[in-house]
Amino acid sequence: MFGIYVTHPQVKIDANVPVPKWGLSDVGAERTRKAASSDWAKRLTRIISSDETKAIETAEILAVASGLSIEVVPAMHENDRSATGFLPPPQFEEAADWFFAHPEQSFKGWERAVDAQARIVEAFDAVLATHDAAAPIAFVGHGGVGTLLKCHLAGRPISRDRDQPGGGGNLYAFGLADLGLTCDWTPIEDWRG
């Protein structure tokens, strides 16, 4: 059976609002509603979300398709970037490049990539330890830690070249029996399961 890791799509960027409190933009919400109409969304038996607003909003839209309540796991949050506060997109992309290129170092006080990876893997493993491997499950979160988890599942070193294209609203799938990756990043509204 399948498991998927879903990243939130487009958000309302507001430099005056803490990043964890950003919500989905109209485009992001519409993309998620389109994904929720897919057969795979209706087959889900469990939806796990980080506790950040954009992830919860994405998870709640997906949960409507299968009539589920979401489960929030705070440890699945994005890498902690609070030390620098908001960075405009060009500076953020440079910082993210550095974060992935130097996984054992901190970018200006950010959580290190190796620490964020250990945290997301531990949270992921804890959920799956109590999950029926015959039941489809979705983890909803963020691109950075989603990529770190993907690197772990693939048995590959941390690298940004495994990051999602297009800035959000993608998923990858894995088999629940062996946790092997079964599809690479795919736009949420395009995946067919």
C-alpha positions as CSV (number, residue, x, y, z in Angstrom):
1,M,0.0,0.0,0.0
2,F,1.1,3.6,-0.5
3,G,2.2,6.4,1.7
4,I,2.8,9.9,0.5
5,Y,4.5,13.0,1.7
6,V,2.6,16.1,0.6
7,T,4.0,19.7,0.7
8,H,1.8,22.6,1.1
9,P,1.2,24.6,-2.1
10,Q,1.4,28.4,-2.6
11,V,1.0,30.6,0.5
12,K,0.2,34.2,1.4
13,I,3.6,35.6,2.1
14,D,3.6,38.4,4.6
15,A,6.8,39.7,6.1
16,N,4.8,40.9,9.2
17,V,3.5,37.5,10.0
18,P,5.6,34.7,11.5
19,V,6.3,32.2,8.7
20,P,4.7,29.3,10.7
21,K,1.4,31.3,10.7
22,W,1.3,31.9,6.9
23,G,-1.8,30.3,5.3
24,L,-2.6,29.1,1.9
25,S,-3.1,31.6,-0.9
26,D,-6.2,31.3,-3.1
27,V,-4.1,29.5,-5.7
28,G,-2.7,27.1,-3.1
29,A,-6.2,26.3,-1.7
30,E,-7.6,25.7,-5.2
31,R,-4.7,23.3,-6.1
32,T,-5.4,21.4,-2.9
33,R,-9.1,21.2,-3.6
34,K,-8.3,19.8,-7.0
35,A,-6.0,17.2,-5.5
36,A,-8.7,16.3,-2.9
37,S,-11.0,15.3,-5.8
38,S,-8.5,12.6,-6.9
39,D,-9.1,8.9,-6.2
40,W,-5.9,8.7,-4.1
41,A,-7.3,11.4,-1.6
42,K,-10.5,9.4,-1.2
43,R,-8.5,6.3,-0.3
44,L,-6.5,7.8,2.5
45,T,-7.2,6.3,6.0
46,R,-4.9,8.7,7.9
47,I,-3.6,12.2,7.4
48,I,-0.7,13.5,9.6
49,S,0.2,17.2,9.5
50,S,2.8,19.5,11.1
51,D,1.3,22.2,13.3
52,E,2.0,25.1,10.9
53,T,-1.0,26.9,9.5
54,K,-0.3,26.2,5.8
55,A,0.2,22.5,6.4
56,I,-2.9,22.2,8.6
57,E,-5.0,24.0,5.9
58,T,-3.6,21.6,3.2
59,A,-4.3,18.6,5.4
60,E,-7.9,19.7,6.3
61,I,-8.8,20.2,2.6
62,L,-7.5,16.7,1.7
63,A,-9.3,15.2,4.7
64,V,-12.7,16.3,3.4
65,A,-12.3,13.8,0.5
66,S,-12.1,10.8,2.9
67,G,-14.1,12.1,5.8
68,L,-11.0,12.0,8.1
69,S,-9.9,14.1,11.0
70,I,-6.3,15.2,10.7
71,E,-3.7,14.3,13.3
72,V,-1.2,17.0,14.2
73,V,2.4,16.0,15.0
74,P,4.3,19.2,16.0
75,A,7.7,17.6,15.5
76,M,7.1,17.5,11.7
77,H,7.6,21.2,11.4
78,E,9.8,22.9,8.8
79,N,13.4,23.5,9.6
80,D,13.6,26.2,12.3
81,R,14.6,29.4,10.5
82,S,13.5,31.8,13.1
83,A,17.0,33.1,13.8
84,T,16.9,35.1,10.6
85,G,13.2,35.9,10.4
86,F,11.7,36.6,7.0
87,L,14.0,36.5,4.1
88,P,12.9,37.8,0.7
89,P,12.7,35.0,-1.9
90,P,16.1,35.6,-3.6
91,Q,17.9,35.6,-0.2
92,F,15.8,32.7,1.0
93,E,16.8,30.6,-2.0
94,E,20.5,31.4,-1.3
95,A,20.1,30.5,2.3
96,A,18.3,27.2,1.4
97,D,21.1,26.3,-1.0
98,W,23.6,26.8,1.8
99,F,21.4,24.8,4.3
100,F,21.5,21.8,2.1
101,A,25.1,22.2,1.0
102,H,26.3,22.3,4.6
103,P,24.1,19.9,6.5
104,E,26.2,19.8,9.6
105,Q,26.5,23.5,10.0
106,S,23.9,26.2,11.0
107,F,23.1,29.0,8.6
108,K,23.0,32.1,10.8
109,G,21.3,30.3,13.7
110,W,19.0,28.0,11.6
111,E,18.4,24.5,12.7
112,R,21.0,22.3,11.0
113,A,19.9,20.0,8.2
114,V,21.2,16.9,10.0
115,D,19.1,17.8,13.1
116,A,16.0,18.6,11.1
117,Q,16.4,15.3,9.3
118,A,16.8,13.3,12.5
119,R,13.7,15.0,13.9
120,I,11.4,14.4,10.9
121,V,12.6,10.8,10.5
122,E,11.9,10.1,14.2
123,A,8.4,11.6,13.9
124,F,7.7,9.7,10.7
125,D,8.9,6.4,12.2
126,A,6.8,6.9,15.4
127,V,3.7,7.4,13.3
128,L,4.4,4.3,11.1
129,A,5.1,2.2,14.2
130,T,1.4,2.4,15.0
131,H,0.1,2.3,11.5
132,D,-1.4,-0.5,9.5
133,A,0.8,-1.0,6.4
134,A,-2.2,-2.0,4.4
135,A,-3.8,1.4,4.9
136,P,-2.9,4.5,2.7
137,I,-1.5,7.4,4.7
138,A,-0.5,11.0,3.9
139,F,2.1,13.1,5.7
140,V,1.5,16.8,5.1
141,G,4.3,19.3,5.7
142,H,7.0,21.3,4.1
143,G,9.5,21.1,1.3
144,G,12.7,21.4,3.3
145,V,12.0,18.6,5.8
146,G,10.1,16.6,3.1
147,T,13.3,16.6,1.1
148,L,15.4,15.6,4.1
149,L,13.0,12.7,4.7
150,K,13.1,11.7,1.0
151,C,16.9,11.7,1.2
152,H,16.7,9.3,4.2
153,L,14.2,7.0,2.5
154,A,16.4,6.9,-0.6
155,G,19.5,6.2,1.4
156,R,21.1,9.2,-0.2
157,P,23.1,12.1,1.4
158,I,21.3,15.4,2.1
159,S,21.3,17.4,-1.1
160,R,19.1,20.1,-2.6
161,D,19.1,18.4,-5.9
162,R,16.5,16.1,-4.4
163,D,14.3,19.1,-3.5
164,Q,10.8,19.6,-5.0
165,P,10.5,21.7,-8.2
166,G,8.3,24.7,-8.4
167,G,8.2,25.8,-4.8
168,G,5.4,23.7,-3.3
169,G,2.3,21.6,-3.8
170,N,4.1,18.4,-4.7
171,L,4.2,14.9,-3.3
172,Y,6.3,11.8,-3.5
173,A,5.1,8.3,-2.8
174,F,6.6,5.3,-1.0
175,G,5.6,1.7,-0.3
176,L,4.5,1.1,3.2
177,A,5.9,-2.4,3.2
178,D,9.5,-1.4,2.5
179,L,9.4,2.4,2.6
180,G,11.0,2.4,-0.9
181,L,10.2,5.5,-3.0
182,T,7.7,4.7,-5.8
183,C,7.5,8.1,-7.4
184,D,9.5,11.3,-7.3
185,W,8.1,14.8,-6.7
186,T,4.8,15.2,-8.6
187,P,2.4,18.1,-8.5
188,I,-0.4,17.1,-6.1
189,E,-3.2,17.6,-8.6
190,D,-1.4,15.4,-11.2
191,W,-0.6,12.3,-9.2
192,R,-2.9,9.4,-10.0
193,G,-1.9,7.0,-7.2
